[in-house]
Amino acid sequence: MVSMNGDPSHNPYQAPDSLWDRPAVVVETPPRRWLKVMLFLFVAATPIGAGLAAWEIESILGTGPVISLLGLAILVAAIRARQPVAALVGASGPGISLICWAAILMNGWGPGDAQEPISIVAAIYALVAVVAANFEMMALRQPVSAEVADTSWEQQHSDEAVELQSSEIRQ
């Protein structure tokens, strides 16, 4: 069908030649944005927590829950964003807190006894976790190409139809 101005290429009602002709678009979903923010906070908090543990071991009473909660938030956002590596990074936050807690409890360590081993574990964890989180943040910087859903594609083309109709009415 030819549009009212005679140009067959601007027919908004024309069926696509095939279902595969739909345009691919870059999709930035809210879970990916939140995941980037939380990974950034995690990269900042983890070395600070390890440094505080080396300076004063009793600081893990505050930094452990912070890293655990941040890790859980990353885990939830990563699952929603379908990012398995980020989910592992997030799960490592509560995991390392549980490991440190279990080590202190099972060995009967006091603050003086736990200072060196927990500081070493925290430093190694911070190094590995920050590297993994940075690699994941670099991966998240790459745009995700996704096929547009039917409603989005139809909405996009119906907007073109409205623009075409309104320009025809003005003429």
C-alpha positions in Angstrom: 0.0 0.0 0.0 1.3 3.4 -0.9 1.1 6.2 1.7 -1.0 9.3 1.0 2.0 11.3 -0.2 2.8 8.6 -2.8 6.0 7.4 -1.2 5.9 3.6 -0.6 8.8 3.5 1.8 7.0 5.5 4.5 4.0 3.2 5.0 3.6 2.7 8.7 1.1 -0.1 8.2 3.2 -2.2 6.0 4.0 -5.7 7.5 7.7 -6.4 8.0 9.3 -8.5 5.3 10.1 -11.1 8.0 10.0 -11.4 11.8 13.8 -11.1 11.8 13.8 -7.6 10.4 13.0 -6.0 13.7 15.7 -3.6 14.8 18.1 -4.5 17.6 18.5 -1.8 20.2 20.8 -1.3 23.1 18.9 -1.9 26.3 20.1 -0.5 29.6 17.8 -2.0 32.3 17.5 -0.6 35.8 18.9 -3.8 37.4 22.1 -3.3 35.4 22.4 0.4 36.5 21.9 -0.6 40.1 24.4 -3.4 39.7 27.0 -1.0 38.4 26.5 1.4 41.4 26.6 -1.4 43.9 29.8 -2.9 42.4 31.4 0.5 42.6 30.5 0.8 46.3 31.8 -2.8 46.8 35.1 -1.9 45.2 35.4 1.0 47.5 34.2 -0.7 50.7 36.1 -3.9 50.5 39.7 -2.6 50.6 38.6 0.0 53.3 37.2 -2.9 55.4 40.5 -4.9 54.9 42.5 -1.9 55.9 40.5 -1.3 59.0 40.7 -5.0 60.0 44.5 -4.7 59.7 44.5 -1.5 61.8 42.0 -2.6 64.4 40.5 -6.1 64.3 37.3 -5.1 66.2 36.3 -3.0 63.2 35.1 -6.1 61.5 32.0 -5.9 63.7 31.0 -3.0 61.5 32.6 -3.6 58.2 31.6 -7.3 58.1 27.9 -6.5 58.1 28.3 -3.7 55.6 30.2 -5.9 53.1 27.6 -8.7 53.7 24.6 -6.4 53.1 26.3 -4.9 50.0 27.1 -8.4 48.8 23.5 -9.5 49.2 22.3 -6.4 47.3 24.7 -7.2 44.5 23.6 -10.8 44.5 19.9 -9.8 44.1 20.7 -7.2 41.4 23.0 -9.6 39.5 20.3 -12.3 39.5 17.8 -9.8 38.2 20.3 -8.5 35.5 21.2 -12.1 34.6 24.9 -11.6 35.4 26.3 -14.8 37.0 29.8 -13.5 37.6 28.4 -10.5 39.5 26.2 -12.9 41.5 29.3 -14.8 42.6 31.0 -11.5 43.6 27.9 -10.6 45.6 27.6 -13.9 47.3 31.3 -13.7 48.3 30.5 -10.8 50.6 28.3 -12.7 53.1 30.5 -15.8 52.4 33.7 -14.2 53.6 31.9 -12.8 56.7 30.7 -16.2 57.6 34.1 -17.8 57.1 35.8 -15.2 59.3 33.1 -15.5 62.0 33.3 -19.4 61.9 37.1 -19.2 62.1 37.0 -16.9 65.1 34.3 -19.0 66.8 35.8 -22.5 66.2 39.3 -21.4 67.2 38.2 -19.5 70.2 40.2 -16.5 69.2 40.0 -13.2 71.0 40.8 -9.9 69.4 44.6 -10.3 69.8 44.5 -13.9 68.4 42.3 -13.0 65.4 44.3 -9.9 64.4 46.8 -11.5 62.1 44.9 -14.4 60.4 41.7 -12.4 59.8 43.7 -9.4 58.5 45.5 -11.7 56.0 42.3 -13.3 54.9 40.6 -9.9 54.6 43.5 -8.6 52.5 43.5 -11.6 50.1 39.8 -11.4 49.8 39.9 -7.7 49.1 42.4 -8.2 46.3 40.5 -11.0 44.7 37.1 -9.5 45.1 38.2 -6.0 43.8 39.8 -7.6 40.7 36.7 -9.7 40.0 34.3 -6.8 40.6 36.4 -4.5 38.3 36.3 -7.1 35.5 32.6 -7.4 36.0 32.2 -3.6 35.9 34.2 -3.5 32.6 31.9 -6.2 31.2 28.8 -4.2 32.2 30.1 -1.2 30.3 29.5 -3.1 27.1 26.0 -2.4 25.8 23.6 -5.3 25.7 22.0 -5.8 22.3 18.6 -7.2 22.6 15.7 -7.8 20.3 13.0 -5.3 20.8 9.8 -6.8 22.3 6.7 -6.8 20.1 5.0 -4.0 22.0 8.1 -1.8 21.9 8.5 -2.4 18.1 4.8 -1.7 17.5 5.0 1.4 19.7 8.0 2.7 17.8 6.3 2.2 14.5 3.0 3.7 15.7 4.9 6.8 16.8 6.2 7.1 13.2 2.6 6.7 11.9 1.4 9.5 14.2 4.2 11.8 13.0 3.4 10.9 9.4 -0.3 11.4 9.8 0.1 14.7 11.6 2.5 16.0 8.9 -0.1 15.0 6.2 -2.9 16.8 8.1 -0.8 20.0 8.2 -0.4 19.9 4.4 
